Amino acid sequence: MSSTGRNLMEQATTSRIQAKANRRSVLLKSAATLFAQRGFSGVSIEDLGAAAGVSGPAVYRHFSGKQALLGALLIGISEDLLAGGQAVLASTPDAEASLRALVAFHVDFALSQPDVIRVQDRDLDSLSDADRLQVRSLQRAYVELWVQVLGTMYPERKDAVCRLQAQAVFGLINSTPHSLRVHGRSADGPTAPSTARTVLESMAWAALTGS
């Protein structure tokens, strides 16, 4: 085969791989929206396919079933959180800067992924046992990043206290997307994301540091 022919075949293969990756991404995004709206049990394979612009059976080209799709969604976001937290620690010069950056990172996650937070809160028990264990393992590793930073800033604090503080702050931040979706308007109009971000970051910092 000529080099031109090989190049054409490689380009076609690359295009197919990219198209498959794009379809998988669309399915995950559609699943987050539908699961958030209706709950895991209220969504069918046909619903997922229709939302992604494919037939129901076509979903099985990417996932073995609805539960596998839920697993990919929650494992993926947990991996993203851990990787993002690790990147924060690697790019900041000291513990205080790391903590501020972790707070900002988690607030950004909460404000940009409200559907995934809703699914995590409601449908974690719908995961397979293996996927649920993996999600929890990834999330524990993410918590320990915060414990590490808090322990460096406040060496007198026990790890258990730092862990409790981090988890309490996650609860504070992660509850806000629910409120913004339902109560996004006040007497003065819509709640701006920038306002929500400022309030969340200030409250989280105060809860963690007492200042």
C-alpha positions as CSV (number, residue, x, y, z in Angstrom):
1,M,0.0,0.0,0.0
2,S,1.3,3.5,-0.9
3,S,2.0,6.0,1.8
4,T,-1.0,8.1,0.6
5,G,-3.2,5.1,1.1
6,R,-1.9,4.4,4.6
7,N,-2.3,8.1,5.5
8,L,-6.0,8.0,4.3
9,M,-6.6,4.9,6.4
10,E,-5.0,6.4,9.5
11,Q,-7.1,9.6,9.0
12,A,-10.3,7.5,8.7
13,T,-9.4,5.5,11.8
14,T,-8.7,8.7,13.7
15,S,-12.0,10.2,12.6
16,R,-13.9,7.2,13.7
17,I,-12.2,7.2,17.1
18,Q,-12.9,10.9,17.6
19,A,-16.5,10.4,16.6
20,K,-16.9,7.6,19.1
21,A,-15.3,9.7,21.8
22,N,-17.6,12.6,21.0
23,R,-20.7,10.4,21.1
24,R,-19.6,9.0,24.4
25,S,-19.2,12.5,25.8
26,V,-22.6,13.5,24.6
27,L,-24.2,10.4,26.2
28,L,-22.5,11.2,29.5
29,K,-23.7,14.8,29.4
30,S,-27.2,13.7,28.4
31,A,-27.2,11.2,31.2
32,A,-26.3,13.8,33.8
33,T,-29.1,16.0,32.7
34,L,-31.8,13.2,32.6
35,F,-30.7,11.5,35.8
36,A,-30.7,14.9,37.6
37,Q,-34.2,15.6,36.3
38,R,-35.9,12.3,36.8
39,G,-33.6,10.1,38.9
40,F,-31.8,7.0,37.7
41,S,-34.9,4.8,37.9
42,G,-36.9,7.2,35.9
43,V,-34.7,7.2,32.8
44,S,-34.7,4.4,30.2
45,I,-32.0,3.5,27.6
46,E,-34.3,4.8,24.9
47,D,-34.5,8.2,26.8
48,L,-30.7,8.3,26.9
49,G,-30.3,7.5,23.3
50,A,-32.9,10.0,22.2
51,A,-31.3,12.8,24.3
52,A,-28.0,12.0,22.6
53,G,-29.4,11.8,19.1
54,V,-29.1,8.0,18.7
55,S,-31.4,5.0,19.0
56,G,-31.6,3.3,22.4
57,P,-29.8,0.1,21.2
58,A,-26.9,2.4,19.9
59,V,-26.1,3.3,23.5
60,Y,-24.8,-0.3,24.0
61,R,-22.0,0.5,21.5
62,H,-20.5,2.7,24.2
63,F,-21.8,1.3,27.6
64,S,-23.0,-2.1,28.6
65,G,-26.1,-0.6,30.1
66,K,-27.7,2.2,32.1
67,Q,-25.9,1.3,35.3
68,A,-22.5,1.3,33.5
69,L,-23.3,4.7,32.1
70,L,-24.0,6.0,35.6
71,G,-20.7,4.5,36.8
72,A,-18.7,6.1,34.1
73,L,-20.4,9.5,34.9
74,L,-19.6,9.4,38.6
75,I,-16.2,7.7,38.4
76,G,-15.2,10.3,35.7
77,I,-16.2,13.3,37.8
78,S,-14.5,11.8,40.8
79,E,-11.3,11.3,38.8
80,D,-11.5,14.9,37.5
81,L,-11.8,16.2,41.1
82,L,-8.8,14.3,42.3
83,A,-6.7,15.2,39.4
84,G,-7.7,18.9,39.7
85,G,-6.9,18.9,43.4
86,Q,-3.5,17.3,42.8
87,A,-2.8,19.9,40.1
88,V,-3.7,22.7,42.5
89,L,-1.2,21.4,45.1
90,A,1.5,21.0,42.5
91,S,1.1,24.6,41.2
92,T,0.8,26.6,44.5
93,P,3.8,27.8,46.5
94,D,2.5,27.2,50.1
95,A,-0.3,25.8,52.1
96,E,-2.4,28.9,52.4
97,A,-2.2,29.5,48.6
98,S,-3.1,25.8,48.1
99,L,-6.1,26.1,50.4
100,R,-7.4,29.2,48.6
101,A,-6.9,27.5,45.3
102,L,-8.7,24.3,46.4
103,V,-11.7,26.3,47.6
104,A,-11.9,28.2,44.3
105,F,-11.5,24.9,42.4
106,H,-14.3,23.2,44.3
107,V,-16.6,26.2,44.0
108,D,-16.0,26.2,40.3
109,F,-16.8,22.5,40.1
110,A,-20.0,23.0,42.1
111,L,-21.3,25.9,40.0
112,S,-20.4,24.2,36.7
113,Q,-21.6,20.7,37.5
114,P,-24.9,21.0,39.3
115,D,-26.5,18.0,37.5
116,V,-23.7,15.7,38.5
117,I,-23.9,16.8,42.1
118,R,-27.6,16.1,42.1
119,V,-27.0,12.6,40.6
120,Q,-24.2,11.9,43.1
121,D,-26.5,12.8,46.0
122,R,-29.5,10.8,44.9
123,D,-28.2,7.9,42.9
124,L,-24.9,6.8,44.4
125,D,-26.6,3.6,45.7
126,S,-27.7,2.7,42.1
127,L,-24.1,2.1,41.2
128,S,-22.7,-1.4,41.0
129,D,-20.7,-2.4,44.1
130,A,-17.4,-2.1,42.2
131,D,-18.2,1.3,40.8
132,R,-19.4,2.6,44.2
133,L,-16.2,1.4,45.9
134,Q,-14.1,3.2,43.2
135,V,-16.1,6.4,43.5
136,R,-15.7,6.4,47.3
137,S,-12.0,5.6,47.0
138,L,-11.4,8.5,44.7
139,Q,-13.4,10.8,46.8
140,R,-11.5,9.8,50.0
141,A,-8.2,10.5,48.2
142,Y,-9.6,14.0,47.2
143,V,-10.5,14.7,50.9
144,E,-7.0,13.7,52.0
145,L,-5.6,16.5,49.8
146,W,-7.5,19.0,51.9
147,V,-6.5,17.3,55.1
148,Q,-2.8,17.5,54.0
149,V,-3.1,21.2,53.4
150,L,-5.1,22.0,56.6
151,G,-2.6,19.9,58.6
152,T,0.3,21.9,57.2
153,M,-1.4,25.2,58.0
154,Y,-2.6,24.1,61.5
155,P,-0.3,21.4,62.8
156,E,-2.1,21.4,66.1
157,R,-5.3,20.1,64.5
158,K,-5.9,16.4,64.4
159,D,-6.4,14.8,61.0
160,A,-9.9,13.8,62.0
161,V,-10.8,17.4,62.7
162,C,-9.3,18.5,59.4
163,R,-11.2,15.8,57.6
164,L,-14.5,16.8,59.2
165,Q,-13.9,20.4,58.3
166,A,-13.2,19.5,54.7
167,Q,-16.3,17.3,54.4
168,A,-18.5,20.0,56.0
169,V,-17.2,22.5,53.5
170,F,-18.0,20.2,50.6
171,G,-21.5,19.9,52.0
172,L,-21.8,23.7,52.1
173,I,-20.5,24.2,48.6
174,N,-22.2,21.2,47.0
175,S,-25.6,22.2,48.4
176,T,-25.6,25.5,46.6
177,P,-26.3,24.4,43.0
178,H,-29.6,22.9,44.3
179,S,-30.5,26.3,45.7
180,L,-29.4,28.3,42.7
181,R,-31.5,26.1,40.4
182,V,-34.6,26.4,42.4
183,H,-34.2,29.7,44.1
184,G,-32.1,31.5,41.6
185,R,-34.1,34.7,41.9
186,S,-34.3,37.1,44.7
187,A,-36.3,40.3,45.1
188,D,-33.5,42.0,43.2
189,G,-33.4,39.5,40.3
190,P,-31.3,36.5,39.4
191,T,-28.4,35.4,41.5
192,A,-25.3,36.1,39.5
193,P,-22.8,33.2,39.3
194,S,-20.1,35.7,40.3
195,T,-22.0,36.7,43.4
196,A,-22.6,33.0,44.3
197,R,-18.9,32.3,43.8
198,T,-17.8,35.2,46.1
199,V,-20.2,34.2,48.8
200,L,-19.2,30.5,48.7
201,E,-15.5,31.1,48.7
202,S,-15.8,33.5,51.6
203,M,-18.0,31.2,53.7
204,A,-15.8,28.2,52.9
205,W,-12.6,30.0,53.9
206,A,-14.2,31.2,57.1
207,A,-15.3,27.7,58.0
208,L,-11.9,26.2,57.4
209,T,-9.7,28.9,59.0
210,G,-12.0,30.8,61.4
211,S,-11.2,34.0,59.7
